[in-house]
Amino acid sequence: MFKEELLAKAVEHLRAADGLVITAGAGMGVDSGLPDFRGTEGFWRAYPALKGSGITFEDIASPAAFAERPTQAWGFYGHRLKLYRNTTPHEGFQILRRWAARFDKGAFVFTSNVDGHFQKAGFEESRVVECHGSINYLQCSRSCQTVWAAEPFTPEVDEVACELLSEMPRCPRCGSMSRPNILMFGDYKWYAGRTEEQMDRLDTWLQTVKRPVVVELGAGKAIPTVRGFGSRLKAPLIRINARESAVGRPEDVGLEGPALDSLRVLDLKFSA
């Protein structure tokens, strides 16, 4: 599957490190059965009700959608919330947890995924940064600077029409409609307080790590937040990506393949 010299180089980086930085994008969730929104057609395959109106991912994943068509916006996000709650994170998460236990400083996660699956798989809440927020938390759609757990909210959704059937969640402070605490497209109302606290914890942890290694999983170029973060660290990078695995520095390793299969192969070498 991979050239032996690439695997050997990746394992060498892992064995030399004292802390593991896991950076993950949407490709990490695909092996759990979550939809891939890459391209308009991929999005419409997952949400065919929106195709007839020509509504794209960028259209529905925006504050404007909550203002103009709230039942449809919550139909989309309500469906995603139920999907993420009902999906079991794949085996690759457990491989990473086993790896984390081998490092003196453990591991820290930096992910653009909003599904909460790293925590669901057993990673400590205090060791995860969700740079685009989380669907498992809500915020006021207006100006209340507060975030609360979405756990009591159990949406009922007409999946054919992509419409919320149950009552919309409300801000406990002012009673306005709430929305997911997620950074959306064209979003100037996202309350980033929770993510900023997560970043503070990551920055503090990084100061204790002398020899970090970055394992990047399924992070694409289209929204390069995750790729940019990992590349800025002074650490060797192991990039796992099914389509965009190229690396720019001689010390880095690019492995072209899906997250789960690649982690299984690398785990056999690292655990030997």
C-alpha positions as CSV (number, residue, x, y, z in Angstrom):
1,M,0.0,0.0,0.0
2,F,2.8,2.4,1.0
3,K,6.5,2.4,0.2
4,E,8.4,0.8,3.0
5,E,10.8,3.8,3.3
6,L,7.9,6.2,3.9
7,L,6.5,3.9,6.6
8,A,9.9,3.6,8.2
9,K,10.4,7.3,8.2
10,A,6.9,7.9,9.7
11,V,7.6,5.4,12.5
12,E,11.0,6.9,13.2
13,H,9.3,10.3,13.7
14,L,6.7,8.7,16.0
15,R,9.3,6.9,18.1
16,A,11.4,10.0,18.5
17,A,8.6,12.2,19.8
18,D,7.4,12.9,23.3
19,G,4.0,14.3,22.4
20,L,1.5,13.6,19.6
21,V,-0.5,16.4,17.9
22,I,-3.5,14.9,16.0
23,T,-4.9,17.2,13.4
24,A,-8.0,16.0,11.6
25,G,-10.4,17.1,8.9
26,A,-13.6,15.8,7.3
27,G,-11.7,12.8,5.8
28,M,-11.4,11.4,9.3
29,G,-15.1,10.9,9.6
30,V,-15.8,9.3,6.2
31,D,-14.6,5.9,7.4
32,S,-17.3,6.0,10.1
33,G,-19.9,6.3,7.4
34,L,-20.4,10.1,7.6
35,P,-21.2,11.9,4.3
36,D,-18.5,13.7,2.3
37,F,-19.7,17.1,1.3
38,R,-16.8,17.5,-1.2
39,G,-18.3,19.2,-4.2
40,T,-22.0,20.2,-4.8
41,E,-23.0,16.8,-6.1
42,G,-21.6,15.1,-3.0
43,F,-23.6,17.4,-0.8
44,W,-26.8,16.9,-2.9
45,R,-26.4,13.1,-2.7
46,A,-26.6,13.4,1.1
47,Y,-29.4,16.0,1.0
48,P,-31.4,15.5,-2.2
49,A,-34.3,17.7,-0.9
50,L,-32.0,20.7,-1.3
51,K,-31.0,19.9,-4.9
52,G,-34.4,20.9,-6.4
53,S,-34.0,24.4,-5.0
54,G,-30.3,24.6,-5.9
55,I,-29.3,25.1,-2.3
56,T,-25.6,24.4,-1.7
57,F,-23.7,23.5,1.4
58,E,-22.5,27.1,1.6
59,D,-26.1,28.4,1.4
60,I,-27.6,26.2,4.1
61,A,-24.6,26.3,6.4
62,S,-24.9,30.0,7.0
63,P,-26.5,32.4,9.5
64,A,-28.5,33.8,6.6
65,A,-30.3,30.4,6.3
66,F,-31.3,30.6,10.0
67,A,-32.7,34.1,9.4
68,E,-34.5,33.4,6.1
69,R,-35.6,29.7,6.3
70,P,-35.0,28.6,9.9
71,T,-37.1,25.3,9.8
72,Q,-35.0,24.2,6.8
73,A,-31.7,25.3,8.4
74,W,-32.6,23.3,11.5
75,G,-33.8,20.5,9.3
76,F,-30.2,20.3,7.9
77,Y,-28.4,20.7,11.3
78,G,-31.0,18.6,13.2
79,H,-30.4,15.7,10.8
80,R,-26.6,16.1,11.2
81,L,-26.9,16.2,15.0
82,K,-28.9,13.0,15.0
83,L,-26.5,11.3,12.5
84,Y,-23.5,12.2,14.6
85,R,-25.1,11.0,17.8
86,N,-26.1,7.7,16.2
87,T,-22.7,7.0,14.5
88,T,-19.9,5.1,16.1
89,P,-16.4,6.5,15.6
90,H,-14.3,4.0,13.6
91,E,-11.4,1.9,14.8
92,G,-8.9,4.5,13.8
93,F,-9.8,6.6,16.8
94,Q,-8.8,3.8,19.1
95,I,-5.5,3.3,17.3
96,L,-4.8,6.9,18.0
97,R,-5.7,6.6,21.6
98,R,-3.3,3.6,22.0
99,W,-0.6,5.7,20.4
100,A,-1.3,8.7,22.7
101,A,-0.7,6.5,25.8
102,R,2.9,5.8,24.5
103,F,4.0,9.4,24.6
104,D,5.4,11.0,27.7
105,K,3.2,14.1,27.1
106,G,0.2,12.2,25.6
107,A,-1.7,13.7,22.7
108,F,-3.7,16.7,21.8
109,V,-6.3,16.9,19.0
110,F,-6.9,19.9,16.7
111,T,-9.9,19.2,14.4
112,S,-12.2,21.1,12.1
113,N,-14.8,18.4,12.5
114,V,-17.9,19.5,14.5
115,D,-19.2,16.0,15.3
116,G,-17.6,15.5,18.7
117,H,-16.4,12.1,17.7
118,F,-12.9,12.4,19.3
119,Q,-14.6,12.9,22.7
120,K,-17.1,10.1,21.9
121,A,-14.2,7.8,21.2
122,G,-12.7,8.5,24.6
123,F,-10.4,11.4,24.1
124,E,-10.4,13.8,27.1
125,E,-12.5,16.9,26.5
126,S,-9.6,19.0,27.9
127,R,-7.3,17.6,25.1
128,V,-9.4,18.5,22.1
129,V,-9.6,21.8,20.1
130,E,-12.7,22.1,17.8
131,C,-11.5,25.0,15.7
132,H,-14.9,25.4,13.9
133,G,-17.0,24.7,17.0
134,S,-19.2,21.8,17.7
135,I,-22.7,20.7,16.8
136,N,-23.1,19.4,20.3
137,Y,-23.3,23.0,21.6
138,L,-25.7,25.7,20.9
139,Q,-25.6,29.5,21.0
140,C,-28.0,32.4,20.7
141,S,-28.8,33.4,17.1
142,R,-28.7,37.1,18.2
143,S,-26.3,38.7,20.6
144,C,-26.2,36.7,23.8
145,Q,-22.6,35.6,24.3
146,T,-23.4,32.2,25.8
147,V,-22.9,28.6,24.8
148,W,-24.7,25.6,26.2
149,A,-24.9,21.8,25.6
150,A,-27.3,20.7,22.9
151,E,-27.9,17.4,24.8
152,P,-31.5,18.1,25.8
153,F,-32.4,18.9,22.2
154,T,-33.7,15.9,20.3
155,P,-34.8,17.1,16.9
156,E,-37.5,15.5,14.8
157,V,-36.8,16.0,11.1
158,D,-38.7,15.4,7.9
159,E,-35.7,14.0,6.0
160,V,-37.5,14.0,2.7
161,A,-38.2,17.8,2.9
162,C,-35.2,18.6,5.1
163,E,-37.5,20.4,7.6
164,L,-37.5,20.5,11.4
165,L,-40.8,19.1,12.7
166,S,-40.2,19.6,16.4
167,E,-40.0,22.8,18.4
168,M,-36.9,24.9,17.7
169,P,-34.4,25.2,20.5
170,R,-34.4,28.6,22.3
171,C,-31.7,30.7,24.0
172,P,-32.2,30.2,27.8
173,R,-31.2,33.9,28.4
174,C,-33.4,35.8,25.9
175,G,-35.7,33.3,24.3
176,S,-34.5,33.9,20.8
177,M,-34.0,31.0,18.4
178,S,-30.7,29.2,19.0
179,R,-28.3,27.9,16.4
180,P,-25.3,25.4,16.5
181,N,-22.1,26.9,18.0
182,I,-20.4,26.3,14.7
183,L,-18.4,28.6,12.5
184,M,-20.5,28.8,9.3
185,F,-20.0,30.5,5.9
186,G,-20.2,34.3,6.1
187,D,-20.5,34.0,9.8
188,Y,-20.0,37.1,11.9
189,K,-22.1,36.0,14.9
190,W,-20.2,32.8,15.8
191,Y,-19.3,33.0,19.5
192,A,-15.8,31.6,19.7
193,G,-15.3,31.7,23.4
194,R,-15.4,27.9,23.9
195,T,-12.9,27.3,21.1
196,E,-10.6,30.0,22.4
197,E,-10.5,28.3,25.8
198,Q,-9.6,25.0,24.0
199,M,-6.8,26.8,22.1
200,D,-5.4,28.2,25.4
201,R,-5.2,24.7,26.8
202,L,-3.4,23.5,23.6
203,D,-0.9,26.3,23.7
204,T,-0.1,25.6,27.3
205,W,0.4,21.9,26.5
206,L,2.6,22.6,23.5
207,Q,5.0,24.6,25.8
208,T,5.6,21.3,27.7
209,V,6.4,19.2,24.6
210,K,10.0,19.2,23.5
211,R,9.7,16.8,20.5
212,P,6.2,16.9,19.0
213,V,5.1,14.9,16.0
214,V,2.0,15.8,13.9
215,V,-0.3,13.2,12.4
216,E,-2.7,14.9,10.0
217,L,-5.8,12.9,8.9
218,G,-8.2,13.7,6.1
219,A,-7.6,17.5,6.0
220,G,-8.1,19.0,2.5
221,K,-6.9,22.2,0.9
222,A,-10.4,23.7,0.2
223,I,-10.7,24.9,3.8
224,P,-7.0,24.8,4.9
225,T,-7.4,25.6,8.6
226,V,-6.2,22.2,9.8
227,R,-3.4,21.8,7.3
228,G,-2.2,25.3,8.1
229,F,-2.1,24.7,11.8
230,G,-0.1,21.5,11.6
231,S,2.3,22.9,9.1
232,R,3.1,25.9,11.3
233,L,4.3,23.8,14.2
234,K,8.0,23.1,14.4
235,A,7.5,19.4,14.2
236,P,7.7,16.6,11.6
237,L,4.4,16.0,9.9
238,I,2.8,12.7,8.8
239,R,0.1,13.6,6.4
240,I,-2.6,10.9,5.7
241,N,-5.0,11.9,2.9
242,A,-6.8,10.0,0.2
243,R,-6.4,12.7,-2.5
244,E,-4.0,15.4,-1.3
245,S,-1.1,13.8,0.5
246,A,1.8,15.8,-0.9
247,V,4.1,17.4,1.6
248,G,6.5,20.4,1.1
249,R,9.3,19.8,3.6
250,P,11.9,17.0,3.3
251,E,11.3,15.9,6.9
252,D,7.6,15.4,6.3
253,V,5.9,12.2,5.2
254,G,2.8,12.0,2.9
255,L,0.8,8.8,2.9
256,E,-1.9,8.6,0.2
257,G,-4.9,6.6,1.5
258,P,-8.0,6.8,3.6
259,A,-7.6,7.4,7.4
260,L,-8.6,4.1,8.8
261,D,-6.7,1.8,6.4
262,S,-3.6,4.0,6.7
263,L,-3.7,4.0,10.4
264,R,-4.0,0.2,10.5
265,V,-0.9,-0.2,8.3
266,L,1.1,2.4,10.2
267,D,0.0,0.9,13.6
268,L,1.4,-2.5,12.6
269,K,4.8,-0.9,12.1
270,F,4.7,1.4,15.1
271,S,3.6,-1.4,17.4
272,A,6.1,-3.9,16.2
